[in-house]
Amino acid sequence: MTTGGPGDSRPSKNQRRDAARTKAAQIRVEQKRRDRRNRVFLQGGIAIAAVAVVTAIVLIIVNSVQPAGPGPRNMASDGLLVGEGLTAVSTPALQPGADPVPSTPDATGNIPDIRVYVDYLCPFCGTFETTNAEQISQWVDSGAATVEVHPISILTSKSAGTQYSLRAANAAACVADSSPDDFLAFNSALFEAQPVEGTAGLSDDEIKGIVKSSGVSEKLTAINECIDETTFKSWVLAATDRALSGPIPNSSSLEAITGTPTVLVNGKQYVGALEDPKEFAAFVLQAASEAYSTSTPTPTPTTAG
């Protein structure tokens, strides 16, 4: 084994140990610097991510909370009134915060005024509609009665989170606004395709398909955009609240809506069988007869001179 003399340039054992310690210290310093830098980057990244999340939430809230706009045209009473020839009565749009303007029934009462408050997810509404739609349309078409349909959304939470009740009422308002004379046909078609309560219901695309297949002939593009954007959401919510809180116009027997369907004839509530068209027809006839008897003056007997 060769040992180095005084002129040997290799470091001694102590020198190598000191050098290793110095190197280790340098490595620790560098590691601490890297750790600090990584913490700064991590904290900055978390802050940026948090800002991004907050921004996204704000955007979602802003986009979902639409400012209240005017209601649909032809529904100033919160319902669409249809008369002889199945022609809708035109009215201006109800402005935000304004009170509805009740429709004016026939002054004599001889033409029955039928009003129906419906929720498009309500199975009992579907029963009443499928049972009575045809005869009501015949009465109205011939001028023997008028019908006013009030779409409301009391079952919005009963469609697996899709708010079908609200979306369907909005779609009805869209049709009333742009193609009012086709409203009754769409109303009937929507009930014919009625989903089961508690399910997700129909998608917006399916509702738009019903608009077209029901024969709506005017402004399809505008109606489709109205459905996509839920244009009348605020109005539907407000109209529903008004119906539930009352008062119900032109009715002395009912203060507020407590369920659907609520059917009124000349202001008197029908409480008969929803699936019996003859019973409902008899109720309508009775309402007309009562109005006729109260509006016709009773002859006053004359005394002979």
PASEBA-1860 file (N, C-alpha, C; in nm, 3 decimals):
! residues 305
1> MTTGGPGD> 0.086/-0.118/0.000/0.000/0.000/0.000/0.089/0.122/0.000 ~ 0.058/0.211/-0.086/0.141/0.332/-0.098/0.082/0.441/-0.014 ~ 0.158/0.507/0.067/0.111/0.618/0.150/0.169/0.746/0.096 ~ 0.093/0.857/0.110/0.138/0.984/0.056/0.233/1.052/0.149 ~ 0.323/1.121/0.090/0.418/1.197/0.169/0.370/1.339/0.188 ~ 0.462/1.424/0.236/0.425/1.563/0.261/0.378/1.636/0.137 ~ 0.424/1.594/0.015/0.383/1.665/-0.107/0.258/1.610/-0.171 ~ 0.191/1.510/-0.107/0.070/1.449/-0.167/-0.044/1.551/-0.168
9> SRPSKNQR> -0.113/1.571/-0.292/-0.219/1.675/-0.306/-0.358/1.624/-0.268 ~ -0.375/1.496/-0.241/-0.508/1.445/-0.206/-0.549/1.496/-0.069 ~ -0.686/1.531/-0.050/-0.731/1.584/0.079/-0.724/1.476/0.183 ~ -0.706/1.521/0.301/-0.701/1.427/0.413/-0.842/1.383/0.450 ~ -0.851/1.288/0.537/-0.980/1.236/0.582/-1.064/1.346/0.646 ~ -0.997/1.430/0.729/-1.071/1.540/0.793/-1.122/1.641/0.692 ~ -1.036/1.667/0.592/-1.076/1.762/0.489/-1.196/1.709/0.409 ~ -1.190/1.578/0.380/-1.303/1.523/0.304/-1.431/1.529/0.387
17> RDAARTKA> -1.419/1.504/0.518/-1.536/1.510/0.604/-1.592/1.652/0.611 ~ -1.500/1.751/0.622/-1.546/1.891/0.626/-1.614/1.931/0.495 ~ -1.554/1.883/0.384/-1.612/1.916/0.253/-1.751/1.854/0.239 ~ -1.767/1.731/0.288/-1.899/1.665/0.280/-2.001/1.741/0.363 ~ -1.956/1.786/0.482/-2.049/1.862/0.566/-2.091/1.993/0.497 ~ -1.992/2.059/0.438/-2.023/2.186/0.368/-2.120/2.163/0.255 ~ -2.095/2.052/0.178/-2.183/2.020/0.066/-2.323/1.988/0.114 ~ -2.331/1.913/0.222/-2.462/1.878/0.278/-2.537/2.003/0.323
25> AQIRVEQK> -2.462/2.096/0.383/-2.525/2.221/0.428/-2.579/2.299/0.309 ~ -2.498/2.302/0.200/-2.543/2.371/0.079/-2.669/2.307/0.022 ~ -2.670/2.171/0.024/-2.788/2.100/-0.028/-2.911/2.133/0.055 ~ -2.893/2.137/0.192/-3.006/2.169/0.278/-3.059/2.309/0.252 ~ -2.964/2.403/0.231/-3.005/2.541/0.201/-3.084/2.546/0.072 ~ -3.033/2.476/-0.032/-3.102/2.475/-0.160/-3.240/2.410/-0.149 ~ -3.249/2.302/-0.069/-3.376/2.233/-0.051/-3.477/2.323/0.017 ~ -3.428/2.399/0.120/-3.519/2.491/0.188/-3.570/2.598/0.092
33> RRDRRNRV> -3.480/2.645/0.005/-3.522/2.745/-0.094/-3.628/2.688/-0.187 ~ -3.602/2.562/-0.231/-3.700/2.499/-0.320/-3.834/2.478/-0.249 ~ -3.827/2.438/-0.121/-3.950/2.416/-0.045/-4.030/2.545/-0.030 ~ -3.956/2.656/0.001/-4.025/2.785/0.013/-4.089/2.825/-0.119 ~ -4.011/2.805/-0.228/-4.063/2.840/-0.361/-4.187/2.757/-0.397 ~ -4.181/2.627/-0.365/-4.296/2.540/-0.394/-4.418/2.578/-0.311 ~ -4.392/2.617/-0.183/-4.505/2.661/-0.100/-4.569/2.785/-0.157 ~ -4.488/2.877/-0.203/-4.542/2.999/-0.263/-4.625/2.965/-0.386
41> FLQGGIAI> -4.570/2.877/-0.471/-4.643/2.838/-0.592/-4.773/2.766/-0.557 ~ -4.764/2.677/-0.455/-4.883/2.602/-0.415/-4.990/2.695/-0.360 ~ -4.947/2.786/-0.271/-5.043/2.879/-0.215/-5.103/2.968/-0.322 ~ -5.018/3.012/-0.415/-5.068/3.094/-0.525/-5.165/3.017/-0.611 ~ -5.131/2.887/-0.635/-5.221/2.805/-0.716/-5.354/2.783/-0.650 ~ -5.348/2.759/-0.516/-5.473/2.742/-0.443/-5.556/2.870/-0.448 ~ -5.489/2.983/-0.431/-5.561/3.111/-0.435/-5.625/3.132/-0.572 ~ -5.548/3.102/-0.678/-5.602/3.118/-0.813/-5.720/3.026/-0.835
49> AAVAVVTA> -5.705/2.900/-0.788/-5.814/2.803/-0.803/-5.937/2.849/-0.725 ~ -5.914/2.903/-0.605/-6.026/2.950/-0.524/-6.098/3.065/-0.593 ~ -6.019/3.157/-0.650/-6.078/3.269/-0.723/-6.158/3.218/-0.842 ~ -6.103/3.116/-0.910/-6.173/3.059/-1.026/-6.305/2.996/-0.985 ~ -6.303/2.924/-0.871/-6.426/2.860/-0.823/-6.529/2.964/-0.786 ~ -6.485/3.066/-0.712/-6.577/3.173/-0.672/-6.635/3.242/-0.794 ~ -6.549/3.268/-0.893/-6.596/3.334/-1.015/-6.700/3.248/-1.085 ~ -6.674/3.117/-1.092/-6.768/3.027/-1.158/-6.902/3.025/-1.086
57> IVLIIVNS> -6.895/3.023/-0.950/-7.020/3.023/-0.873/-7.098/3.151/-0.895 ~ -7.027/3.263/-0.896/-7.093/3.392/-0.919/-7.159/3.394/-1.055 ~ -7.089/3.342/-1.157/-7.146/3.341/-1.292/-7.270/3.254/-1.298 ~ -7.265/3.139/-1.229/-7.382/3.050/-1.228/-7.500/3.119/-1.162 ~ -7.474/3.186/-1.049/-7.582/3.254/-0.979/-7.638/3.367/-1.064 ~ -7.550/3.445/-1.124/-7.594/3.559/-1.207/-7.678/3.510/-1.324 ~ -7.632/3.398/-1.385/-7.704/3.347/-1.502/-7.836/3.282/-1.464 ~ -7.845/3.226/-1.343/-7.967/3.157/-1.304/-8.071/3.252/-1.247
65> VQPAGPGP> -8.028/3.362/-1.190/-8.122/3.459/-1.135/-8.150/3.566/-1.240 ~ -8.253/3.540/-1.318/-8.286/3.635/-1.423/-8.369/3.749/-1.365 ~ -8.344/3.869/-1.411/-8.429/3.979/-1.365/-8.572/3.956/-1.413 ~ -8.667/3.992/-1.329/-8.807/3.972/-1.365/-8.841/4.055/-1.487 ~ -8.890/3.988/-1.590/-8.932/4.058/-1.711/-9.083/4.059/-1.719 ~ -9.138/4.118/-1.824/-9.283/4.118/-1.839/-9.335/3.976/-1.860 ~ -9.460/3.957/-1.827/-9.523/3.827/-1.849/-9.556/3.808/-1.995 ~ -9.616/3.695/-2.029/-9.653/3.670/-2.168/-9.768/3.758/-2.212
73> RNMASDGL> -9.766/3.794/-2.337/-9.883/3.862/-2.392/-10.003/3.768/-2.388 ~ -10.120/3.828/-2.381/-10.248/3.755/-2.385/-10.279/3.680/-2.255 ~ -10.200/3.707/-2.150/-10.224/3.644/-2.021/-10.221/3.748/-1.909 ~ -10.280/3.863/-1.932/-10.280/3.969/-1.832/-10.359/3.929/-1.707 ~ -10.448/3.831/-1.721/-10.527/3.783/-1.608/-10.457/3.668/-1.536 ~ -10.335/3.635/-1.581/-10.260/3.516/-1.537/-10.311/3.390/-1.606 ~ -10.407/3.405/-1.697/-10.457/3.292/-1.775/-10.485/3.336/-1.917 ~ -10.504/3.240/-2.005/-10.539/3.271/-2.144/-10.687/3.242/-2.164
81> LVGEGLTA> -10.761/3.345/-2.207/-10.905/3.333/-2.230/-10.931/3.304/-2.378 ~ -11.009/3.198/-2.402/-11.041/3.156/-2.539/-11.192/3.161/-2.556 ~ -11.235/3.222/-2.668/-11.377/3.237/-2.694/-11.420/3.173/-2.824 ~ -11.531/3.220/-2.875/-11.593/3.162/-2.994/-11.494/3.147/-3.109 ~ -11.502/3.033/-3.179/-11.409/3.005/-3.287/-11.272/2.965/-3.236 ~ -11.261/2.935/-3.107/-11.134/2.899/-3.042/-11.030/3.010/-3.062 ~ -11.080/3.132/-3.057/-10.993/3.249/-3.073/-10.956/3.306/-2.937 ~ -10.827/3.325/-2.916/-10.779/3.379/-2.788/-10.804/3.529/-2.781
89> VSTPALQP> -10.831/3.576/-2.662/-10.850/3.719/-2.638/-10.713/3.782/-2.618 ~ -10.684/3.885/-2.695/-10.553/3.951/-2.689/-10.549/4.050/-2.573 ~ -10.437/4.045/-2.499/-10.413/4.141/-2.392/-10.265/4.177/-2.393 ~ -10.230/4.294/-2.341/-10.087/4.328/-2.331/-10.019/4.245/-2.223 ~ -9.887/4.242/-2.229/-9.810/4.168/-2.128/-9.821/4.235/-1.992 ~ -9.827/4.153/-1.889/-9.830/4.205/-1.752/-9.689/4.246/-1.712 ~ -9.672/4.368/-1.667/-9.540/4.417/-1.630/-9.499/4.366/-1.491 ~ -9.370/4.355/-1.466/-9.323/4.304/-1.335/-9.381/4.386/-1.220
97> GADPVPST> -9.434/4.318/-1.121/-9.489/4.385/-1.005/-9.631/4.434/-1.021 ~ -9.684/4.427/-1.144/-9.821/4.475/-1.168/-9.921/4.369/-1.126 ~ -10.040/4.413/-1.089/-10.147/4.320/-1.053/-10.216/4.269/-1.179 ~ -10.254/4.142/-1.179/-10.326/4.088/-1.295/-10.457/4.164/-1.319 ~ -10.500/4.161/-1.443/-10.627/4.225/-1.479/-10.728/4.115/-1.506 ~ -10.824/4.094/-1.416/-10.919/3.983/-1.435/-10.996/3.996/-1.566 ~ -11.021/3.883/-1.630/-11.103/3.883/-1.750/-11.246/3.919/-1.713 ~ -11.315/3.980/-1.806/-11.454/4.020/-1.781/-11.547/3.912/-1.834
105> PDATGNIP> -11.618/3.842/-1.747/-11.709/3.738/-1.794/-11.832/3.798/-1.861 ~ -11.906/3.715/-1.929/-12.031/3.758/-1.991/-12.121/3.822/-1.885 ~ -12.168/3.940/-1.914/-12.244/4.017/-1.815/-12.372/3.945/-1.774 ~ -12.434/3.873/-1.866/-12.560/3.805/-1.835/-12.536/3.672/-1.764 ~ -12.416/3.616/-1.781/-12.388/3.486/-1.723/-12.444/3.372/-1.806 ~ -12.510/3.405/-1.915/-12.569/3.302/-1.999/-12.463/3.220/-2.073 ~ -12.347/3.280/-2.095/-12.236/3.208/-2.157/-12.142/3.166/-2.044 ~ -12.142/3.038/-2.009/-12.061/2.994/-1.894/-11.913/3.030/-1.910
113> DIRVYVDY> -11.858/3.081/-1.803/-11.716/3.117/-1.797/-11.645/3.005/-1.722 ~ -11.571/2.921/-1.795/-11.500/2.808/-1.736/-11.355/2.850/-1.714 ~ -11.309/2.837/-1.590/-11.170/2.868/-1.560/-11.104/2.745/-1.498 ~ -10.985/2.712/-1.546/-10.916/2.593/-1.499/-10.774/2.630/-1.459 ~ -10.739/2.600/-1.335/-10.601/2.618/-1.286/-10.533/2.481/-1.293 ~ -10.425/2.471/-1.369/-10.362/2.341/-1.393/-10.213/2.344/-1.365 ~ -10.164/2.227/-1.325/-10.020/2.201/-1.318/-9.996/2.085/-1.414 ~ -9.903/2.101/-1.507/-9.887/2.001/-1.613/-9.827/1.869/-1.566
121> LCPFCGTF> -9.786/1.863/-1.439/-9.739/1.737/-1.384/-9.847/1.669/-1.299 ~ -9.955/1.740/-1.272/-10.061/1.692/-1.184/-10.143/1.583/-1.254 ~ -10.145/1.460/-1.202/-10.219/1.352/-1.268/-10.370/1.376/-1.270 ~ -10.424/1.443/-1.168/-10.567/1.471/-1.166/-10.604/1.574/-1.273 ~ -10.512/1.667/-1.298/-10.532/1.762/-1.408/-10.538/1.687/-1.541 ~ -10.448/1.589/-1.555/-10.448/1.508/-1.676/-10.578/1.434/-1.694 ~ -10.634/1.382/-1.584/-10.762/1.311/-1.590/-10.873/1.405/-1.634 ~ -10.880/1.522/-1.573/-10.985/1.618/-1.610/-10.970/1.661/-1.755
129> ETTNAEQI> -10.847/1.687/-1.797/-10.823/1.734/-1.934/-10.863/1.629/-2.036 ~ -10.814/1.506/-2.020/-10.843/1.403/-2.119/-10.991/1.367/-2.121 ~ -11.060/1.388/-2.008/-11.203/1.358/-2.000/-11.288/1.467/-2.062 ~ -11.249/1.592/-2.044/-11.338/1.704/-2.077/-11.290/1.795/-2.189 ~ -11.167/1.777/-2.236/-11.112/1.871/-2.334/-11.197/1.881/-2.460 ~ -11.242/1.767/-2.509/-11.317/1.768/-2.635/-11.448/1.844/-2.624 ~ -11.525/1.817/-2.517/-11.653/1.885/-2.506/-11.635/2.033/-2.475 ~ -11.534/2.067/-2.396/-11.508/2.208/-2.369/-11.473/2.281/-2.498
137> SQWVDSGA> -11.389/2.220/-2.581/-11.352/2.283/-2.708/-11.475/2.302/-2.797 ~ -11.566/2.206/-2.797/-11.687/2.219/-2.878/-11.774/2.332/-2.829 ~ -11.790/2.343/-2.698/-11.870/2.452/-2.642/-11.810/2.587/-2.678 ~ -11.678/2.597/-2.660/-11.611/2.725/-2.683/-11.613/2.760/-2.832 ~ -11.586/2.662/-2.916/-11.585/2.686/-3.061/-11.720/2.739/-3.109 ~ -11.828/2.686/-3.053/-11.961/2.727/-3.096/-12.009/2.856/-3.030 ~ -11.933/2.906/-2.933/-11.973/3.027/-2.863/-12.064/3.001/-2.745 ~ -12.082/2.872/-2.708/-12.170/2.838/-2.596/-12.101/2.856/-2.461
145> ATVEVHPI> -11.968/2.874/-2.462/-11.893/2.893/-2.337/-11.759/2.958/-2.370 ~ -11.694/3.005/-2.266/-11.554/3.048/-2.279/-11.471/2.966/-2.181 ~ -11.342/2.954/-2.210/-11.254/2.882/-2.118/-11.127/2.964/-2.097 ~ -11.083/2.970/-1.975/-10.960/3.041/-1.941/-10.870/2.945/-1.865 ~ -10.751/2.921/-1.919/-10.657/2.826/-1.860/-10.547/2.903/-1.788 ~ -10.523/2.865/-1.663/-10.420/2.927/-1.580/-10.312/2.824/-1.549 ~ -10.199/2.826/-1.619/-10.090/2.732/-1.585/-10.016/2.780/-1.460 ~ -10.003/2.691/-1.362/-9.925/2.722/-1.243/-9.829/2.605/-1.216
153> SILTSKSA> -9.737/2.625/-1.122/-9.634/2.523/-1.098/-9.621/2.494/-0.949 ~ -9.712/2.412/-0.898/-9.705/2.378/-0.756/-9.629/2.247/-0.733 ~ -9.596/2.177/-0.842/-9.526/2.049/-0.830/-9.383/2.056/-0.886 ~ -9.325/2.172/-0.882/-9.191/2.191/-0.940/-9.087/2.101/-0.876 ~ -9.103/2.070/-0.748/-9.003/1.987/-0.678/-9.030/1.837/-0.693 ~ -9.130/1.801/-0.773/-9.170/1.660/-0.784/-9.126/1.596/-0.916 ~ -9.016/1.643/-0.974/-8.972/1.587/-1.103/-8.823/1.558/-1.104 ~ -8.773/1.500/-0.996/-8.634/1.454/-0.988/-8.533/1.566/-1.018
161> GTQYSLRA> -8.567/1.687/-0.977/-8.474/1.799/-0.991/-8.477/1.871/-1.124 ~ -8.562/1.831/-1.219/-8.563/1.895/-1.351/-8.659/2.013/-1.359 ~ -8.740/2.035/-1.254/-8.838/2.144/-1.251/-8.933/2.136/-1.371 ~ -8.980/2.017/-1.399/-9.067/1.999/-1.516/-9.193/2.085/-1.508 ~ -9.255/2.086/-1.390/-9.378/2.164/-1.374/-9.357/2.310/-1.414 ~ -9.248/2.367/-1.369/-9.215/2.507/-1.402/-9.185/2.522/-1.550 ~ -9.107/2.430/-1.606/-9.069/2.441/-1.747/-9.189/2.423/-1.839 ~ -9.281/2.334/-1.801/-9.400/2.312/-1.883/-9.491/2.435/-1.880
169> ANAAACVA> -9.509/2.493/-1.761/-9.591/2.615/-1.751/-9.528/2.729/-1.830 ~ -9.395/2.738/-1.826/-9.326/2.838/-1.906/-9.352/2.815/-2.055 ~ -9.347/2.690/-2.099/-9.370/2.659/-2.240/-9.512/2.699/-2.281 ~ -9.609/2.673/-2.192/-9.746/2.715/-2.222/-9.754/2.867/-2.237 ~ -9.682/2.938/-2.151/-9.679/3.084/-2.161/-9.613/3.129/-2.291 ~ -9.511/3.056/-2.334/-9.443/3.089/-2.460/-9.539/3.078/-2.578 ~ -9.620/2.971/-2.579/-9.717/2.953/-2.687/-9.824/3.061/-2.679 ~ -9.872/3.090/-2.558/-9.973/3.194/-2.542/-9.922/3.329/-2.592
177> DSSPDDFL> -9.794/3.354/-2.569/-9.734/3.482/-2.608/-9.721/3.496/-2.759 ~ -9.681/3.387/-2.827/-9.647/3.397/-2.969/-9.751/3.340/-3.064 ~ -9.829/3.243/-3.017/-9.928/3.179/-3.105/-10.052/3.144/-3.023 ~ -10.123/3.244/-2.971/-10.229/3.221/-2.872/-10.345/3.135/-2.922 ~ -10.378/3.144/-3.051/-10.490/3.064/-3.101/-10.458/2.915/-3.105 ~ -10.331/2.879/-3.090/-10.291/2.738/-3.086/-10.274/2.687/-2.943 ~ -10.305/2.772/-2.847/-10.278/2.737/-2.708/-10.355/2.613/-2.662 ~ -10.483/2.607/-2.690/-10.563/2.494/-2.641/-10.513/2.362/-2.698
185> AFNSALFE> -10.474/2.362/-2.825/-10.423/2.239/-2.886/-10.293/2.196/-2.818 ~ -10.205/2.291/-2.790/-10.080/2.259/-2.721/-10.107/2.213/-2.579 ~ -10.199/2.280/-2.511/-10.237/2.244/-2.375/-10.282/2.097/-2.370 ~ -10.367/2.058/-2.463/-10.416/1.919/-2.467/-10.304/1.822/-2.499 ~ -10.218/1.859/-2.594/-10.108/1.769/-2.634/-10.009/1.750/-2.520 ~ -9.988/1.854/-2.440/-9.895/1.844/-2.328/-9.949/1.746/-2.224 ~ -10.082/1.747/-2.205/-10.140/1.651/-2.110/-10.142/1.510/-2.167 ~ -10.158/1.497/-2.298/-10.155/1.364/-2.359/-10.018/1.298/-2.339
193> AQPVEGTA> -9.914/1.379/-2.336/-9.777/1.327/-2.317/-9.731/1.343/-2.172 ~ -9.824/1.359/-2.080/-9.790/1.389/-1.941/-9.703/1.280/-1.878 ~ -9.591/1.318/-1.818/-9.506/1.221/-1.748/-9.564/1.187/-1.611 ~ -9.511/1.083/-1.552/-9.555/1.041/-1.419/-9.492/1.131/-1.313 ~ -9.572/1.174/-1.218/-9.519/1.256/-1.109/-9.406/1.182/-1.037 ~ -9.297/1.253/-1.010/-9.181/1.194/-0.944/-9.071/1.155/-1.041 ~ -9.102/1.154/-1.171/-8.999/1.126/-1.272/-8.940/1.257/-1.322 ~ -8.839/1.247/-1.407/-8.772/1.368/-1.458/-8.860/1.447/-1.554
201> GLSDDEIK> -8.963/1.384/-1.607/-9.050/1.455/-1.699/-8.989/1.468/-1.837 ~ -9.049/1.552/-1.919/-9.003/1.572/-2.055/-8.888/1.672/-2.059 ~ -8.796/1.650/-2.151/-8.687/1.746/-2.172/-8.740/1.866/-2.249 ~ -8.662/1.973/-2.252/-8.702/2.090/-2.330/-8.717/2.055/-2.477 ~ -8.629/1.971/-2.529/-8.638/1.930/-2.670/-8.767/1.853/-2.695 ~ -8.807/1.769/-2.600/-8.933/1.695/-2.616/-9.052/1.789/-2.610 ~ -9.046/1.888/-2.522/-9.155/1.986/-2.516/-9.164/2.063/-2.648 ~ -9.049/2.100/-2.703/-9.049/2.171/-2.831/-9.105/2.082/-2.942
209> GIVKSSGV> -9.080/1.953/-2.933/-9.138/1.861/-3.030/-9.289/1.859/-3.021 ~ -9.344/1.869/-2.900/-9.490/1.872/-2.881/-9.547/2.003/-2.935 ~ -9.474/2.112/-2.917/-9.519/2.240/-2.974/-9.543/2.224/-3.125 ~ -9.448/2.164/-3.192/-9.458/2.148/-3.337/-9.566/2.048/-3.376 ~ -9.567/1.932/-3.308/-9.662/1.827/-3.346/-9.806/1.862/-3.312 ~ -9.827/1.955/-3.217/-9.963/1.993/-3.181/-10.025/2.089/-3.282 ~ -9.945/2.132/-3.378/-9.998/2.217/-3.484/-9.972/2.365/-3.467 ~ -9.888/2.401/-3.370/-9.853/2.544/-3.355/-9.790/2.591/-3.484
217> SEKLTAIN> -9.846/2.696/-3.540/-9.807/2.736/-3.675/-9.732/2.868/-3.682 ~ -9.732/2.942/-3.575/-9.671/3.075/-3.579/-9.549/3.084/-3.488 ~ -9.448/3.150/-3.539/-9.331/3.189/-3.458/-9.269/3.073/-3.382 ~ -9.246/2.960/-3.451/-9.187/2.844/-3.386/-9.048/2.874/-3.330 ~ -8.969/2.951/-3.406/-8.833/2.984/-3.360/-8.837/3.063/-3.230 ~ -8.926/3.161/-3.225/-8.938/3.243/-3.104/-8.985/3.159/-2.986 ~ -9.078/3.068/-3.010/-9.129/2.981/-2.903/-9.018/2.889/-2.852 ~ -8.941/2.832/-2.945/-8.831/2.742/-2.904/-8.727/2.816/-2.821
225> ECIDETTF> -8.693/2.938/-2.861/-8.597/3.017/-2.783/-8.654/3.050/-2.646 ~ -8.782/3.078/-2.641/-8.850/3.110/-2.515/-8.845/2.990/-2.420 ~ -8.860/2.869/-2.475/-8.853/2.748/-2.394/-8.711/2.724/-2.346 ~ -8.613/2.740/-2.437/-8.473/2.718/-2.400/-8.428/2.813/-2.290 ~ -8.473/2.936/-2.297/-8.427/3.039/-2.205/-8.517/3.053/-2.081 ~ -8.622/2.973/-2.075/-8.721/2.982/-1.966/-8.759/3.128/-1.944 ~ -8.799/3.192/-2.053/-8.822/3.337/-2.053/-8.922/3.382/-1.948 ~ -9.025/3.302/-1.927/-9.133/3.346/-1.837/-9.129/3.276/-1.702
233> KSWVLAAT> -9.008/3.234/-1.662/-8.993/3.168/-1.532/-9.042/3.257/-1.418 ~ -8.999/3.382/-1.417/-9.038/3.474/-1.309/-9.189/3.493/-1.307 ~ -9.248/3.503/-1.424/-9.393/3.520/-1.430/-9.466/3.397/-1.378 ~ -9.420/3.278/-1.416/-9.484/3.155/-1.368/-9.481/3.149/-1.216 ~ -9.365/3.178/-1.158/-9.352/3.176/-1.013/-9.444/3.278/-0.947 ~ -9.451/3.397/-1.006/-9.537/3.503/-0.950/-9.684/3.466/-0.964 ~ -9.722/3.413/-1.081/-9.862/3.374/-1.103/-9.903/3.261/-1.009 ~ -9.811/3.168/-0.986/-9.838/3.059/-0.893/-9.859/3.112/-0.752
241> DRALSGPI> -9.773/3.204/-0.711/-9.785/3.264/-0.578/-9.917/3.340/-0.564 ~ -9.957/3.411/-0.669/-10.084/3.485/-0.663/-10.202/3.389/-0.651 ~ -10.195/3.278/-0.724/-10.306/3.181/-0.719/-10.316/3.118/-0.581 ~ -10.202/3.089/-0.520/-10.202/3.023/-0.390/-10.237/3.117/-0.274 ~ -10.207/3.244/-0.293/-10.233/3.340/-0.185/-10.368/3.409/-0.202 ~ -10.422/3.410/-0.325/-10.551/3.472/-0.350/-10.543/3.625/-0.348 ~ -10.655/3.692/-0.362/-10.788/3.635/-0.386/-10.806/3.589/-0.531 ~ -10.901/3.499/-0.553/-10.935/3.452/-0.686/-11.042/3.544/-0.744
249> PNSSSLEA> -11.014/3.611/-0.855/-11.111/3.707/-0.908/-11.238/3.639/-0.959 ~ -11.347/3.713/-0.957/-11.476/3.667/-1.011/-11.523/3.536/-0.946 ~ -11.491/3.518/-0.818/-11.536/3.399/-0.748/-11.569/3.434/-0.604 ~ -11.692/3.405/-0.567/-11.734/3.431/-0.429/-11.721/3.306/-0.342 ~ -11.693/3.191/-0.406/-11.689/3.066/-0.331/-11.547/3.017/-0.304 ~ -11.446/3.085/-0.357/-11.309/3.038/-0.342/-11.216/3.155/-0.318 ~ -11.138/3.146/-0.210/-11.046/3.255/-0.178/-10.909/3.236/-0.242 ~ -10.861/3.111/-0.249/-10.729/3.085/-0.304/-10.724/2.941/-0.355
257> ITGTPTVL> -10.626/2.915/-0.440/-10.608/2.781/-0.494/-10.535/2.695/-0.390 ~ -10.588/2.577/-0.364/-10.525/2.487/-0.268/-10.476/2.358/-0.335 ~ -10.509/2.340/-0.460/-10.466/2.221/-0.533/-10.509/2.230/-0.677 ~ -10.463/2.136/-0.756/-10.500/2.134/-0.898/-10.555/1.997/-0.934 ~ -10.649/1.991/-1.031/-10.705/2.108/-1.099/-10.808/2.178/-1.011 ~ -10.814/2.309/-1.023/-10.923/2.386/-0.966/-11.005/2.437/-1.083 ~ -11.132/2.398/-1.085/-11.220/2.430/-1.198/-11.335/2.516/-1.147 ~ -11.352/2.630/-1.208/-11.460/2.722/-1.172/-11.551/2.743/-1.293
265> VNGKQYVG> -11.679/2.746/-1.268/-11.776/2.780/-1.373/-11.862/2.894/-1.320 ~ -11.852/3.007/-1.387/-11.918/3.130/-1.340/-11.882/3.159/-1.194 ~ -11.756/3.130/-1.159/-11.706/3.161/-1.026/-11.733/3.055/-0.922 ~ -11.810/2.951/-0.957/-11.844/2.846/-0.862/-11.755/2.725/-0.886 ~ -11.698/2.669/-0.780/-11.602/2.559/-0.795/-11.673/2.427/-0.822 ~ -11.618/2.355/-0.921/-11.666/2.221/-0.952/-11.595/2.121/-0.862 ~ -11.669/2.042/-0.788/-11.611/1.944/-0.697/-11.657/1.803/-0.730 ~ -11.712/1.785/-0.850/-11.760/1.653/-0.891/-11.648/1.565/-0.942
273> ALEDPKEF> -11.687/1.453/-1.003/-11.591/1.355/-1.053/-11.514/1.411/-1.171 ~ -11.383/1.399/-1.165/-11.298/1.451/-1.272/-11.307/1.364/-1.396 ~ -11.343/1.238/-1.380/-11.342/1.145/-1.493/-11.482/1.124/-1.552 ~ -11.579/1.208/-1.514/-11.717/1.192/-1.563/-11.757/1.315/-1.644 ~ -11.748/1.308/-1.776/-11.781/1.426/-1.858/-11.927/1.468/-1.847 ~ -12.017/1.372/-1.825/-12.160/1.406/-1.814/-12.186/1.486/-1.687 ~ -12.119/1.451/-1.578/-12.139/1.525/-1.454/-12.089/1.668/-1.468 ~ -11.973/1.683/-1.534/-11.922/1.819/-1.552/-12.013/1.898/-1.646
281> AAFVLQAA> -12.063/1.836/-1.753/-12.154/1.905/-1.845/-12.280/1.950/-1.773 ~ -12.331/1.865/-1.683/-12.450/1.902/-1.606/-12.421/2.020/-1.514 ~ -12.301/2.025/-1.458/-12.263/2.135/-1.370/-12.256/2.266/-1.449 ~ -12.200/2.260/-1.569/-12.192/2.379/-1.654/-12.332/2.427/-1.691 ~ -12.420/2.333/-1.727/-12.557/2.367/-1.764/-12.630/2.429/-1.646 ~ -12.609/2.374/-1.528/-12.673/2.427/-1.409/-12.626/2.570/-1.380 ~ -12.494/2.593/-1.396/-12.440/2.728/-1.373/-12.502/2.828/-1.469 ~ -12.518/2.786/-1.595/-12.578/2.876/-1.693/-12.725/2.900/-1.661
289> SEAYSTST> -12.794/2.797/-1.617/-12.936/2.811/-1.584/-12.955/2.905/-1.466 ~ -12.869/2.891/-1.365/-12.879/2.978/-1.247/-12.854/3.123/-1.286 ~ -12.759/3.144/-1.374/-12.729/3.281/-1.418/-12.845/3.337/-1.496 ~ -12.908/3.252/-1.578/-13.021/3.299/-1.659/-13.139/3.336/-1.569 ~ -13.166/3.252/-1.468/-13.282/3.278/-1.382/-13.263/3.404/-1.299 ~ -13.138/3.434/-1.260/-13.115/3.556/-1.180/-13.108/3.681/-1.266 ~ -13.076/3.663/-1.396/-13.065/3.780/-1.482/-13.196/3.814/-1.552 ~ -13.293/3.718/-1.549/-13.421/3.742/-1.616/-13.519/3.801/-1.515
297> PTPTPTTA> -13.573/3.918/-1.543/-13.667/3.978/-1.448/-13.791/3.891/-1.428 ~ -13.835/3.880/-1.304/-13.957/3.805/-1.275/-14.078/3.894/-1.303 ~ -14.170/3.844/-1.386/-14.286/3.928/-1.419/-14.363/3.964/-1.294 ~ -14.405/4.088/-1.286/-14.484/4.134/-1.173/-14.632/4.128/-1.206 ~ -14.708/4.052/-1.125/-14.852/4.042/-1.158/-14.919/4.179/-1.152 ~ -15.011/4.201/-1.242/-15.086/4.328/-1.243/-15.224/4.305/-1.185 ~ -15.273/4.403/-1.113/-15.408/4.394/-1.056/-15.507/4.455/-1.151 ~ -15.615/4.388/-1.161/-15.720/4.436/-1.252/-15.779/4.564/-1.196
305> G> -15.805/4.657/-1.285/-15.862/4.783/-1.242/-16.011/4.774/-1.224
END
